[in-house]
Structure formats: structure tokens, C-alpha cells
Amino acid sequence: MPEQSEALLTDPRDAILDAAALCFMERGFNATSIDDIARRLSATKGMVYHYFDSKAQLFFEIHHRAMDALFEELEPVVGSDLPAPERFTEMARCYVRTLIRTQPYQRTVSEAVQMLLRSSTTEAQRAQLERLQERRKRCEGLFLTVLEEGIANGTMRAARPKMSIKPVFGAMNSVINWYQPRDSETPAQRQGVVDEVVLVALRGVMKNS
């Protein structure tokens, strides 16, 4: 067996979650086994089970961590005193930048949404997925509150804000499906991707676009 990674030795829970997120992104939840995750880590299946009781537990913890990463970046901006359009734009930049940085984790969140839509879960899993989806709704609500503030003071536009926010999120979330990191990519180039996605996503709600 190849030598185990330093990450597995120093922070095994995080290393296992990272490996599981990559496996779920590449193969999907149903097609991924604990053996697949262990092989990616050059570890034993027993080591994975030492920290996590099941594949489902891994899946749900990855979902929580993905949402934690988004809230950690968004909440300071939401609480700032920036005018609504600037605040909304900066929130969008933080959101897309975090999607890119945590792409395997965010793809797991995306799969959870599809699992709910397909009803391809057990009753217990579905109940937990529905609770997790409340966090997604709360994230969307942060953006909606700022959009409604901007509409109220005349600096943003949307005839039906609760509907308009959906394509905004659709455009931003799309980055997790098509973005491909490159070894040669510079921080400036990555920021360029973020800015372009945000420009397109927010065009319909910004008055000066």
C-alpha cells in the first residue's frame, strides 16, 4: 500500500472528508464506496470507519462544511454598512469564490438537492436532507434581504424578487459544474473568473448594468 498522506496522519477527519468529497464529485454518492474513499487515502476501510459510521454520515458532514464555508464568508459582508448594490455584489463575489475554493464539497451539496428531487433516499436520509436544505434557503435569504432593500431604496431592480433571485443563484452555482482548476492559474486569473460569473449573474438585478 502506498505511504499515507501527511494530512491523514495529522488531521484524519479532515483528510477523510476531503477524499470523500472528491470521490462523491467524481463518482456520485451512490456509486462511491468506503473502499473507494480508503483507496484515495491509501488507507484501510477500517480507518475510515473509525472516524465515520457510514458513507451517509460522511455525505451529511460534507454538506454542513460546504454551507459553513459559505456562511463564514457571507455573514461579515451582510453585516457591513455598504449600500445594497455594493453589498450584494461583494456577497456574490464571496459566494462564487468560495464555491470554487471548496468545489468538491459544493458538488456534494448539489447532489443532495438532486437526491431530494428524485426521492432516491431512505425516509431517514430524506428527513436529514430536508433539514440540511433549510441552510441553503437561509443562504438564499441573505441575498434576498439585500435585494429587497435595494429595490425599496431604488438602487436595485426586480419585479418579483423571490423569483428573480433564482436565476442569480443558478448562474453563480453553475461554476461548480464547469470550472476546472489549472496548476498554472494565478490568483488574478481566478479572480477574473469570479468577476465574470458575478457580472453575468447579477446583470438582471443591477440598475447600472
Summary of the structure (lengths in Angstrom):
residues: 209
radius of gyration: 18.9
end to end distance: 56.0
largest distance: 63.0
contacts: 610
relative contact order: 0.11
helix: 75%
strand: 1%
